């Protein structure tokens, strides 16, 4: 039976190491590719962050400009409202938007006030007719 052991071919000791070296080379290459990809990705992320920061600054500037323009328009509108209210008062009209009802009588002008003082009231006329 000693002869049967001699018939088994002997494998070289370095044989298992050869496939490992072959596997190491692709893994090393893939690791290098991965590092390269990661570096490019990090660079792209930095570029995007810078662009976002610039856009944010630009947007904030535009928002501030629009706010100031809106405030200016609001002030102009308020001033025009006051002018219209003053004009209506000068004409003897009341500003309906100031909380007055639509059925409220209009404020008499100076001429109307003097006419009312001389003209008899409708109720007074009715009382005289009944007597």
KAHUMO-V500992 format. One record per helix or strand of 2 or more residues. SS is the DSSP state (h for helix, s for strand). FROM is the first residue (numbers start at 1). TO is the last residue. If there is no record, write none. Layout:
ss	from	to
SS	FROM	TO
SS	FROM	TO
//
This chain:
ss	from	to
h	2	6
h	15	91
h	96	98
h	110	118
h	122	130
//
